[in-house]
């Protein structure tokens, strides 16, 4: 089965081809960073229009590099939520129209399930069950993954997601967009121990996260400085360390409580090198294996959607002619392909 995967949940247009026999055949990603940089964040209307403009040429490009034609497709998978409504509708309408014209099945995929599946694209994929730390611009969750489609949410952010906190903090510090890479870049030359930063909700039981207070503390700290380049470096370093330490402490707690010995880390923030280093050290100490997607698949991409779609299509799941985009869609509502 050859599946075309389409990802348009936010500000990246991803298109990929996955063969159930040969694996990933090719993928293309177009980032809208330059489009939104002047605004310091994603402008939904601009994002939707750009997706519409990019989908056809990206699909043609991935077919050409894979030496395939539309007639070779067996099915189409697309992100149907969660995400920006207009962006989701751009991808969904393109995917469903193309599937209808080719008389092949289509399936809507949960964006975060796609991220959960991203490490399974690697040569040494994890076996089920495993603990997943999902860290992105819109989500921070600890998930007990029994199998594909069967998820227990152990903890999640009660306010800002980690990626959102990075973006907002970078904006407060007068840094560029997107915030995650900018904070990491400035932190390289900073003293993370110059200022004292809290590690939110680590002093109490539970696995939920909260980064809103840390964001406010960071702003207060920065406003008390002379706001020099050195101040920005040091505040960025301290903020990044506080976020990473909080994620690590909660993840270790989840591993100890569940007894799981496999950890999957996915989502855009999983590209953060400090977090990767600290999680690797932590998992070595507790005797756990950790799995990351390759850097190009940490952010939104079509490959993860194609892979997840392939698994669900092979199980017989597919959409009817009607389809819907879901800006909000709890991961816990999904069902395992084996239960369908």
C-alpha positions in Angstrom: 0.0 0.0 0.0 1.3 3.4 -1.0 -0.1 6.3 1.1 0.1 10.0 0.5 0.4 11.9 3.8 -0.7 15.5 4.1 0.0 17.7 7.1 -1.5 21.3 7.4 -2.4 21.8 11.0 -0.5 25.0 11.5 2.4 26.8 9.7 4.1 23.9 7.9 2.9 22.2 4.8 4.1 18.6 4.8 3.6 16.0 2.1 5.1 12.5 2.1 4.7 9.1 0.5 4.9 5.9 2.6 5.0 2.4 1.2 3.9 -0.4 3.5 6.6 -2.7 2.0 9.5 -0.3 1.3 9.0 2.3 4.0 9.3 6.1 3.5 9.7 6.9 -0.2 10.0 10.7 0.0 8.8 13.8 1.8 8.6 17.5 1.3 8.1 20.3 3.9 7.5 24.0 3.4 7.9 26.2 6.4 6.0 29.4 6.8 8.4 30.9 9.3 9.3 33.8 7.1 5.7 34.5 6.4 4.8 34.9 10.0 8.1 36.2 11.5 7.1 39.9 11.3 4.0 39.2 13.4 5.8 37.2 16.1 3.4 34.3 15.7 1.2 32.4 13.3 -1.5 34.4 11.5 -4.3 31.8 10.8 -5.6 33.4 7.5 -2.1 33.7 6.0 -1.3 30.1 7.0 -4.5 28.8 5.3 -3.8 30.6 2.1 -0.2 29.5 1.9 -1.2 25.8 2.5 -3.6 26.1 -0.5 -0.8 27.5 -2.7 1.8 24.9 -1.6 -0.2 21.6 -1.6 -0.3 20.9 -5.4 3.4 21.7 -6.1 4.6 19.8 -3.1 2.5 16.7 -4.0 3.9 16.9 -7.5 7.4 17.2 -6.2 7.2 14.2 -3.8 5.7 12.1 -6.6 8.5 13.1 -9.0 11.3 12.3 -6.5 9.7 9.0 -5.7 9.3 8.2 -9.4 5.6 7.6 -9.0 2.3 9.0 -10.4 -1.1 9.6 -8.8 -2.4 6.3 -10.2 0.1 4.5 -8.0 -1.5 5.8 -4.8 -3.5 3.3 -2.6 -4.8 5.8 -0.1 -4.5 9.3 1.3 -4.0 10.4 5.0 -4.4 13.9 6.2 -4.4 15.8 9.5 -7.9 16.4 10.6 -7.1 17.9 14.0 -6.2 19.4 16.3 -5.0 22.6 14.8 -6.1 25.8 13.1 -9.5 25.4 11.5 -8.7 27.1 8.2 -5.3 25.3 7.9 -7.0 21.9 8.6 -9.7 22.5 6.1 -7.1 23.4 3.4 -5.5 20.0 3.8 -8.7 18.0 4.4 -10.5 19.4 1.3 -7.4 18.8 -0.9 -7.0 15.3 0.4 -10.6 14.3 0.1 -11.0 15.8 -3.4 -8.0 14.0 -4.6 -9.0 10.7 -3.1 -12.5 11.0 -4.6 -11.1 11.7 -8.1 -8.8 8.7 -7.8 -11.4 6.5 -6.2 -9.2 5.5 -3.3 -9.8 5.6 0.4 -8.9 8.6 2.6 -8.4 8.8 6.4 -8.2 11.8 8.8 -5.4 11.5 11.3 -5.0 13.0 14.8 -2.0 15.4 14.7 -0.6 14.2 18.0 -1.0 10.6 17.1 1.2 11.4 14.1 3.9 12.8 16.4 3.6 9.7 18.6 4.3 7.5 15.5 7.2 9.6 14.2 9.9 7.6 16.1 8.5 4.4 14.6 9.9 5.7 11.2 13.4 5.1 12.5 15.5 1.9 11.9 15.2 0.9 15.6 11.6 1.7 16.5 10.2 1.2 20.0 7.9 -1.7 20.9 4.6 -1.1 22.6 3.8 -0.3 25.3 5.8 2.9 26.1 5.6 6.2 27.8 5.4 9.2 25.5 6.4 12.8 26.3 4.7 15.0 23.7 6.1 18.5 23.7 5.0 20.9 21.0 3.6 24.4 20.5 0.1 23.4 21.5 0.6 20.3 23.7 2.6 19.1 26.6 1.5 15.6 27.6 2.7 12.4 29.3 0.9 9.5 27.6 0.8 5.8 28.4 0.8 4.3 24.9 -0.6 0.7 25.2 -0.8 0.4 21.4 -1.6 2.6 18.4 -4.9 4.3 19.2 -5.1 3.3 22.9 -3.8 6.1 25.0 -4.1 7.1 28.7 -3.2 10.7 29.4 -1.2 10.7 32.6 -0.5 14.4 32.8 -0.7 17.5 30.7 -0.3 21.3 30.8 -3.0 23.2 32.6 -2.1 26.4 30.8 0.6 27.2 28.3 2.3 24.3 26.5 6.1 24.1 26.6 6.4 25.2 23.0 4.0 28.1 23.5 5.9 29.2 26.6 9.1 29.2 24.5 7.5 31.4 21.8 6.0 33.9 24.3 9.2 34.2 26.3 11.2 34.8 23.2 8.9 37.6 22.2 9.1 39.1 25.7 12.9 39.1 25.4 12.8 40.7 22.0 14.2 37.6 20.3 13.1 36.2 16.9 10.4 33.7 15.9 9.9 30.8 16.3 10.8 31.0 20.0 12.1 27.6 20.7 15.2 27.7 18.4 15.8 31.3 19.3 15.8 30.7 23.1 18.1 27.7 22.5 20.5 29.8 20.4 20.7 32.6 22.9 21.0 30.1 25.8 24.3 28.7 24.4 26.2 31.8 25.5 24.3 32.3 28.7 24.8 31.5 32.4 21.8 29.4 33.4 22.6 29.7 37.1 22.8 33.5 37.2 19.1 33.9 38.1 16.9 31.6 40.1 14.0 30.1 38.1 11.2 27.9 39.5 10.5 24.4 38.3 6.7 24.6 38.3 4.6 21.9 40.1 7.6 19.7 40.7 7.3 20.1 44.5 3.9 18.3 44.7 2.5 15.0 43.5 1.1 14.5 40.1 2.2 14.7 36.5 0.5 17.8 35.2 2.5 20.8 33.9 2.2 24.6 34.2 4.4 27.0 32.4 2.4 30.3 32.7 3.9 31.2 36.1 7.4 30.5 34.9 6.8 32.7 31.9 5.7 35.6 34.2 8.7 35.0 36.5 11.0 35.2 33.4 9.5 38.5 32.4 9.8 40.0 35.9 13.4 38.8 36.0 14.3 40.3 32.7 12.6 43.6 33.5 14.8 43.9 36.6 18.0 43.8 34.5 19.6 46.4 32.3 18.3 44.4 29.3 21.7 44.0 27.7 22.7 41.2 25.3 24.3 39.4 28.3 21.1 39.7 30.2 19.1 38.1 27.3 21.6 35.3 27.1 21.5 34.5 30.8 17.7 34.8 31.1 17.2 32.6 28.0 19.6 30.0 29.5 17.9 30.0 32.9 14.4 29.8 31.3 15.4 26.9 29.0 17.0 25.0 31.9 13.9 25.4 34.1 11.6 24.1 31.3 13.8 21.2 30.5 14.4 20.3 34.2 10.6 20.4 34.8 9.9 18.1 31.8 12.7 15.7 33.0 11.5 15.5 36.6 7.9 14.8 35.6 8.9 12.3 33.0 11.1 10.4 35.5 8.2 10.4 37.9 5.9 8.9 35.2 8.4 6.2 34.4 8.7 5.3 38.1 5.0 5.2 38.6 4.1 3.2 35.5 7.1 0.9 35.5 7.6 1.4 31.8 11.1 1.0 30.4 10.6 2.7 27.0 10.3 6.4 26.6 9.3 8.2 23.3 9.9 11.9 23.0 8.1 13.7 20.2 6.8 17.0 19.0 8.6 20.2 18.0 10.3 20.8 21.3 11.9 17.3 21.1 14.5 18.9 18.8 15.9 20.9 21.8 19.4 19.6 22.3 19.6 20.3 26.1 16.4 18.3 26.6 17.7 15.4 24.6 20.9 15.3 26.6 19.2 15.5 30.0 16.6 12.9 29.1 19.3 10.5 27.8 21.2 10.9 31.1 18.1 10.4 33.1 16.9 7.3 31.2 20.4 5.8 31.6 20.2 6.2 35.3 16.8 4.6 35.6 17.5 1.8 33.1 15.1 3.0 30.4 15.5 3.2 26.6 14.7 6.5 25.0 13.6 7.1 21.4 13.6 10.4 19.5 12.5 11.1 15.9 15.2 12.5 13.6 15.4 16.2 13.7 13.5 16.8 10.5 10.6 14.8 11.9 10.4 16.6 15.2 8.2 19.4 13.8 5.1 19.0 11.7 5.6 16.8 8.7 3.7 14.6 6.2 5.8 11.5 6.9 4.3 10.9 10.3 0.8 11.4 8.9 1.4 9.0 6.0 2.8 6.3 8.4 -0.1 6.6 10.9 -2.6 6.7 7.9 -1.0 3.6 6.4 -1.5 1.7 9.7 -5.2 2.7 10.0 -6.0 2.1 6.3 -4.5 -1.3 6.4 -6.8 -2.0 9.4 -9.8 -1.1 7.2 -10.5 2.3 8.6 -11.4 5.1 6.2 -13.6 8.2 5.8 -16.9 8.4 4.0 -17.5 11.3 1.6 -18.1 13.6 4.4 -15.2 14.9 6.5 -14.7 17.4 9.3 -11.8 19.4 10.7 -11.5 19.3 14.5 -9.5 22.3 16.0 -9.9 20.6 19.4 -9.7 16.8 19.6 -8.7 14.9 22.8 -6.2 12.2 22.1 -8.1 9.9 24.5 -11.0 9.8 22.1 -9.1 7.7 19.6 -9.5 3.9 19.2 -7.0 1.3 18.3 -7.2 0.0 14.7 -7.7 -3.5 16.1 -10.8 -2.3 17.9 -12.5 -0.8 14.8 
